[in-house]
Amino acid sequence: MRSKLYQWVVCVSLFVLISCYPKGAEFAEDLDLVLTNYNQDFDFKAKHTYAIPDSVIKITGDVFNDPDGDHKPTFVDQTYANAILAAVNQNMTANGWTRVSKTSNPDVVLLASAMTTTNIYYYYDWWYWSWWYPSGCYCYGWYYPGYYPPYYVSGYRSGTVLVQMVDRSAIVPSGGNVPVEWTAIFNGLAEGSTSSITARIGTAINQAFSQSPYLKIN
């Protein structure tokens, strides 16, 4: 199934990026960005449990292609996936949430994805997640109730991590769109050692939760 998808992109030239640092950015992390947005009408404090898969998918385009026929997407290297998932789980626990399995009727579902592209696909194909999502929702795509997804700023050789919080209790008709109540984006250069990149991922995800106090339910 293919969805009609749209890209929300703000492109910033290398000149503009460097103009923020008259001598040039000294470190890769100087160009890291953390962006979040959420549905102000959603009652986060009424929710308590969440589920999250043990893998991070790699989004390669707005439409899901399945050349192997196994109905599964490409996954991010597990070293980076572990860094992303560990930081998300630590912050969710610290904010009073309890992780449960997807079969235990979680209140919300967290979905983590990554891409190394100059575009970010907020409305990427639902079929990237159809293999895992609880209860086999036959859905069309995503929508962001009451807010716009945070803009993605791209420069050069950038890597992006996207975390979406989905309202599991929302009734989604067959072919409908799944409501995303909170969105977090970490955009940074895909440069440096593995340890440097994983450390920056952790720092960025911590910052995303820090600037989202409404997620604290304890």
N, C-alpha and C positions, 0 to 999 in steps of 0.2 A: 504494500500500500504506500502510495506516495502522497505527501502533504504539500499543500501550497504554502511555501515558507518565505519569510522575509528576513533580511539582515539589517541590524541596527549598528551602524559603524560610524565612528568619528575618526578620521585619519589625521594624524599630526606628523608633519615632516620632521626629519632629523634636525633641520635647522631650528625649529621651534623647541624641540626637546633640549638641544644643546644650549639654546639661549637662556634656559633656566640656570645653567651653570656656565658662567662666562669663560671658565677655563676648561669646560667640558666636564661631564660626569666622571668623578674619580673612580667610583665603584659601580658594579652592575646594579647593586641594590638601590643606588640613588635614583634609578628609573623605575623601581617597582611601584605599582599602584594597587590599592585595595579599595574596592567600590562595593557598596551594599544598598539594597532598597527592599521595601516590604509593603504588604497590604496593611494599612493602618486600621482597617475594620476587622482584622482577624484577631481573635482572642487567644494569644499564645499561652496565657496562664491557665486556660481551660484544658490544655493538652499536657500530657505527661510522658508519653512513650514515643519512641521512634525506632525505625528500622533503617538499615543502610547496608548495601551490598559490600562484599569483601573485595571488590574490584573497582577500578576506575576506568570508565570507557574512554576511548580516544575518538573524538569526533573528527572525521576527515572531510565532511561536507554536509550540506543541509539535508541531503537525502541519503538514507541508509542503503548501502549496497551489501549484498550477501553472496560474494563469489563462491564461498565454500558450501553454501546451502545449509549451514548449521544454525541459522537464525540468531547468531551471536555476533556482536561487533568486535572490532579490534580493541585490545586492552592496553592501557598504559603499563610500562615496565613496573613490576611489582615493587621495586625499591622506592620509586616515586609514589606509587599508590599507597604503600604503607605509611609514608610520611604524611600524605594528605588525610588518610582515614584516621590515623592516630591523633592528629591535631584536631580533627572534627570531633571525634569521640571524646577526647579529653575535655574539650570545651563544652560539649553537650552535657557531660556528667557534672562538670563544675557549675553549670547553670541549672542543675536540678532535674535533668531529663534521665530517663531510664531506657537503655537500649534493649529491644526485644527482637525476636525473629520476625520475619515478614509474615509468618503464618499465625502470629499471636495478636493479630488485629491492632497494629500500631496506630497511634493517633496521627502521626505524620511520617513521611518517608523522606529521607535525604538522599539525593542523587548527585554523585560527584563525577565530573567529566573534565577532560583536558583537551587542548588543541594547540598546535603550533602553526598558526596561520595569521594572516593580517586581518581576517574577518572572524567575528564571533556569531554563532548561530543561536539566537535566543529561541527561535522557533524550529529547531532542528527536528528531524523526523522522529516520531514516537517510537518507531521500531528499533531504535538504538537500545531501548529499555524493555521492549516487550518480552524478552526472554526471562526477566527477573521480576518485574513489577508484581506485587501481591494481587491475587485473585484474577489474574489474566485479563486486565482491563483492555477492551478493544477500543482504544482511544485514537484520536486524530492528531493531537499535538498538545501545545501548552498555551496557557494564557496567564496574564499577570493582573489579577483583579485589583483595581483601584490605584495602580502605580505603573510607572514605566520601568523596564529593566535598566540598571545603571549602564551608562554609555561605556563602551570599550574604546580605549585609546591605543592606537598602534603606532609603532615606530619602525623597528627593524629587528629581525630574528627574535620576535617576541613569543613567549609561551603563555598560555592562559589556563587557569583552573577555574571552573564554574561549579558552584555548589547551589543546588536548588532544594528548597523545602516544600514538599507537596502535601496538601491537606488530604490525608488518607480517608477521612470521613465524608468528604464531599461526594455527592452522588453524581457520577459522570455517565451520561447516557452513551450507548454504543456509538462510536464515531464522534464523541464530544471531545472537548479540550480539558486537560487536567489543570486545576488552579495551582499556581506556584505562589506561595505566600511570602517567601523570603528568598532573595537571591544575593549571592556573594561572588565577587570576581576578584581574582588575583592575576594581575598582568605584569609580567617581568621578562627580562631578557633571558633567552635560552642559552645562557653562557655560563661557564664556570665548571668547577668540579662537581661530582655527584653530591658530596657532603655539603658544598656551598649551596647548591640548588635546593636540597632537601631542608636545610636550615632556613633558607629564605621562605620556602613554602610554609613551614611551621610558623614562622614569625608573621607572615601575611594572614594566615587563617586565624591566628590569635587576635590580630588586629581587627579582622572582620567581625569576630564575636564581641570584641571590646567596644566597637562602635555600633553594636546592635543590642543595647541594654534590654529591649523588650523580649529578648530570648531567655532572659533570666526568670525562671519560674519558682525558684526556691527562696 
